[in-house]
Amino acid sequence: VSVGAKSAPHRSMYYAMGLKSADIEKPFVGVATTWNESAPCNITLSRQAQSAKKGVKSAGGTPREFTTITVTDGIAMGHAGMKSSLISREVIADSVELTMRGHCYDALIGLAGCDKSLPGLMMVMLRLNVPSVFIYGGSILPGNYKGKDVTIVDVFEGVGKQSTGEISKEDLFDLERVACPSGGSCGGQFTANTMACVSEAIGLALPGSAGMPAVYEARDKFAVSSGEAVMNLLEKNIRPRDIVTKKSLENAAVIVAASGGSTNAALHLPAIANEAGIKFTLEDVTNISKKTPYIADLKPSGKYVAKDLYEIGGVPVLIKALLEGGFLHEDCMTVSGKTIAENHKDVVFPTDQKVIYKTSKPLSPTGGFVGLKGNLAPEGAIVKIVGTKRKKFKGKAKCFN
């Protein structure tokens, strides 16, 4: 769409948008965001996209920004709207694919904030297999209620407490007003932050880019760096399928298990793998959890939120602990152009904190979830056990047709 006489009509449309001949001759980089006004998870993505575009331009590319949908679980949950959630992942992947293919873009930067949008963008990166960098939009700041950090999950739990008389309606209304004080994704180790950790561990995001809260303007430097990184990948012809391998998928599953992450990762990792033609199943994810120590004291099972993890060094600290313990494949390539071991060789594990533990002294010797099989779930099921005291239950079953 940019070379030769046959592309004159196409170039004409680019001139209409203010591009010069020199811009049109450069590689086109799609900058895809899930920006919208449906939830705080997405509200900062447009700002960060502008920084990513600066990075692309400074490194010799021509960025072309576009957006796609999201369905936000925090608002879709608890009613029929949740039926739209998982399907939105496929629509996100499909819509970005169509835009990229339709306009023949050479590379992709993807910015996402909400649960299904993170795997949706990672999936399409593998499907297209053009040089790509993922950027997480960042976490929300924690709310404060009666002197304690709170998140959206505290509000969901508050609904239950109010229904049983444990708290009053007035208490619940006070809680809902302060639980979400800024833009950004839900603050605990829920699906968004889990998949953000995955983005670094699997190698599709720059090291350290997932941790900083969304509203911090310093986060934009990661967007600029990501724009520069995608141009480096383009020059070296390093593509997502060079990065996402069986080994890097195993690294991603280790991060999920070690951080007490969302069981939704067991839906998303096989879907990402499938786009690269790699078989990686629910059983692979749960088997890794059996062998991985749980070392991150993060909500909803632990005490701390994403901002606390950022303040002690972010996801690189979690990765460093797992590298030192021998739980990660060190030779996996990443979008930095270096291996995961090379990216973290200078990271020093901080000892004056209680957010991330060393693998030699874990919170639990096994990961945050287990796999189950039986007549109720012949193809398998996953259960989160972090923070669970009882591992066995006996009682009468209510049977439904």
N, C-alpha and C positions, 0 to 999 in steps of 0.2 A: 504493500500500500504506500510505499515511499520512494521506489526506485524506478526510473525509466519513463518513457513517454506514456505507457499504458496507465501509469499511476497518477497522471496529471489531475483527473477529477478528484482523486483521494487527497492529493496534496492541496488542492483548492479549498477543501473543507478545513484543513488544518490552518491554512492562511486566514480563513474566516475567524478563527479563534485566537489570532494574534501571533501564531508561530512564524518564525523566520525559516529560510531555507536551511540554515545551519542546524536548527532544532529538528527539522524533519529528517535530516540525514543521520541523526544520532539514534541509538537504540530507544525504542519506546518501552517504558516500564509502567505496567498497570499498578496503580496504588488503590487497592480495594479496602474499603472500610465497611463495617456494619453500623455506621453512625445512624442514629435516629433518636427520636424523643420518646421512645416507649419505656425507657428505664435509665437509671443513673449509670448502669454498666457501659452504655454506649455514648454518653453525652460528651465525653472528652476526645473522642476518636477523630473528629474532624480537625481539631487543633493539632493533634499529633501527626495527622496525615500531611499537614502543611510542612512540618519539619522533615518528614520522610522525603517529601518532594525536593526540599532544599538539598538534602544529602544526595539524591539522584542527580540533580542538576550540577552540583559541585564536582561530581565524579564523572561527568560527561554523558549523562543520559537525559531523556526527555520524559518526565513523569506525566501520566494521564490518570487522573483521579476518578473513581466511580464508587458507588455504594450498593449495598444489597440489604436484605431484610434481616431481622432477628425476631425470635419469640423468646421473651424473657421469663424464665421459670418462676422468678419471684412474684410475678404478676399473673402468670398463667396457671400457677399451682392452686390446687384445692377446688377446682371446678372443671367443666368440660374443655376449657381452653388448653389444658395440659395435653390434650390429644394432638395439638398442633406442634408441640415442642420438638420431639425427635424428628418429625418430618421436616422441620425448618432446617435442620442440619443438611439434609439432602438438597433442599431448594437453594441454600447458600452455596453449596459446592457447585450445583448445576448452573446457577446464575453467573457465578464468577467464571466458570468454564466457558459459557456462551460469550461473555463479554471479551474474554482474552482471545478466544478463537476467532470471533467475528471481526476483531480489529487487529489481529495478528501482532499482539504485543509480544515483546521479546523476553520479558522478565516480569516478576510479580512481587510486590510487597503487600502483605495482608495484615490489617489491624482489626483485632476483635476484642470484645469485652465480656460477652455473655455466654453462658454455659455451652450451647450447641454451636455457637459461631466459631469458637476456637477450633474444635475438630473439623467443622465444615471447611474452614480455610486451609487447614493442614491437609485434608483429604484432596482438595482440588489442586494443591501444589504438587502432590504425588501423581495425580491424574494427568495434569498438563506436562509435568516434568520439564518446565522451563526454570532457569535460575530463580530462586524464591527465598524470601526472608519473612518470617512471621514476627509480628510485634503484638504483645499483650497490652491492652489499654491501661491496665493497672487496677489496683484494688481501691475500694472505698475506705475512707478513714473510719475507725470505730466510733460508735456513739458512746455516750456516757450516761448511765442511769443509776442514780443513788450510789455514785462513786465507783461503779464497775463498768468496764468495757462491755458493750453490747453490739450485737449484729442483728440482721433481719431474722435469723433463726430464733433469737430470743423473743421476737414479736410473734412468730408462729407458735412457739411454746407458750407465750403469754395468752394466746387465744384459748389453748387447752386449760391453762391454769384459771382463767376467768370463768370458763364453763363449769369448773368444779368448785368454784368459790374460793380458790386459794388466793386470788387477787381480785380487786374490784374493777369495774369497768373504767373508772377514773384512772386507776393505775395503768391499765392497758393502753388507754388513750395517751397518757403521759409518755409511756414507753415508745409508742409508735411515732411520736413526734420527734424523738431524739435518736432513734436507732440508726438512721441513715443520714449522716450530716453532710455528705459531699457526693460528687460524682465518683464513679468507679464501681467495680464489681464487688459482689458480696465478700465480706472481709475474712471469713474463716476459710478452712481448707475444704471448701465446697467444690463443685465441679469446675467453676471458672479458674480458681487459683490452683486446683489440681492440674488442669490441662495447661495452665501457664507454666507450672513446674515441668510438665511433660515437654513443652516446647523447647525449653533449655536442655533438658536431659536427652531428648531425641535428636537435638542438633539443628533444629529449624529456626531457632532464635538466638540472638547474640547473648553471650554469658552476662548475667546480671540484669538483663532487660526486663525480666518479669516482676521484679520485686517492688519497685518504687510505686507509692500510691499514685492514683490517676491524676489527682489535682496538682501534684508537684510539677512546676514548670521545668524543673531539672530533668524530668522524664523525657522531655523533648530531645535531649541530646542523644538518647538511645535511638529515637526515630531518625535523626540525622545520620547517625552511624549505620543504621540499617539500610538507609538509602545508598550510602557509600559501599556497604558490604555487598548489596545485590549487584552493583556494577563490577565489583571485584569477582564475584561468582560468574558473571557473564563473560568477563575477560578470560577466566581460567576454565570456563565450561564445566563448572561444578553444579550438578543438578540435584533436585530433591531425592531421586532414587540412588544417587551416590552417597547420600547422607542417611536416609532412612533404610536400614537393613534389619535383618532379624536381630542382630546384636544390639542395635540402637533401640529397637522396640523393647527388648529385654531391659535395657537401661531405663527406659520410660516406665515400665511396670515396676521396677525396683523403687523408683522415686515415689510412685503412687503408694506402694506398700509401706515404705519407710516413713512417709509423711502422714499416714492415716488418711489418705486422700479419698475422694469420692468413688463409690462403686461404679458410677457412670463411666469411669475410665475403662472398665471392662467391656463396655459397649463401643467406646470410641477408638481404642487402640486396634482392635481387630478390623474396624472399618477403615482406618488409616492404612493399615497393612494391606488390606484388600486392594486398595488403589494402586499399590506397587506390585501386586501379584504375589504377595507374601502371605503364607498361611500363619496366622497368629490368633489363637482362640481364647475363649473365656478360661479354659483349663490352663493354658500357658500363663495367663495373668495370675490365676489363683495359686498355681504351683510355685510361682516366683514369690508370692506373699508368704508361703510356708517357710521359705529359706531366707527371708529378709527381715532384719530387726526393725522394730518400730522406734524411731528416734526423734520425732518432731512433736513437741507438745503444743499442738495447734487445735483451735476450735474446729468443729463442734465437740470433739472428744477431749481436747486438752484445754489449756488455759489461755493461749495466746492467739493473736490475729496476724494477718499478713503484714501489717505495719511493723509489728514487733520483729518478725523475721527479717524485714528489710533493714531495720535499725541495727541488726547484728551482722549484716553482710549479705542478706538475701539468699536466693536459691543457690548461688555458688558455695555457700557454707554447707548446705545440705549435701550437695554433690561432692564437696571435698571430704566430708565425713565418710561418705560411701566409697569414694575412691581409696581413701586411706584404709578402710576396712576390707578392700578387695571385692566389693560387691558390684562394681561397674566394669564393663568392657572399656578399657582405656583408649583403644585405638580407633574409636568411631570418629569419622569426619563430621565437622559442624560448619555452619554458614560463616564462621570467622575465617574459614580456610585452614584451620588447625584442628587437631583432634581434641576430644573432650579432656584428655589428660593435660595436653599442652595449654589449653585455656585456663586450667585451674592449678597449674604447678606453683604459682606464686601466691595462691590464696592461703591465708593463715587461719586455721580453725580457732575461733575465739573461745577462751575458757571461762571468761567472766560473764556467762549468760546461761539461762536455763531453757531456752527455746529449742535448740537442737543439741542432742546428746551424741557422744561418740558411739560407734557400733559396738565397742567393747563393754560399754555400760548403757545398754538401751533401756527404754521404758518397758519394752516387751521383746522377748527373743524372736517373735514372729511378727509378720506384717499386720496391717490394719483390717484385713478381711480374709474370709475363707470361702472355698468353693464347696457346694453341696450337690449331691446327686441322689435321686430316688424316684419313687413312682409319681411324686408330685411334680418333679422337674427332671425328666429323663435326659434332657440335654444340658442340665446343670443349672445351678443358681448361685448367687453370690450374696454373702451376708457380711455386713460390717460388724466387727467385734471389738474395735478399739473402745476402751472404757467400759466394756461389758463385764460385769462380775460373774454372772451365771452363764455357763456354757451348755447346760442341759436344761431341758424343760419337759415336764410331763403333765399331761392334762387331757381333757376331752376335746375332740375336734368337732367343729361345726362344719358339716359337709354341705356344699352348694352344688347344684347342677349347672 
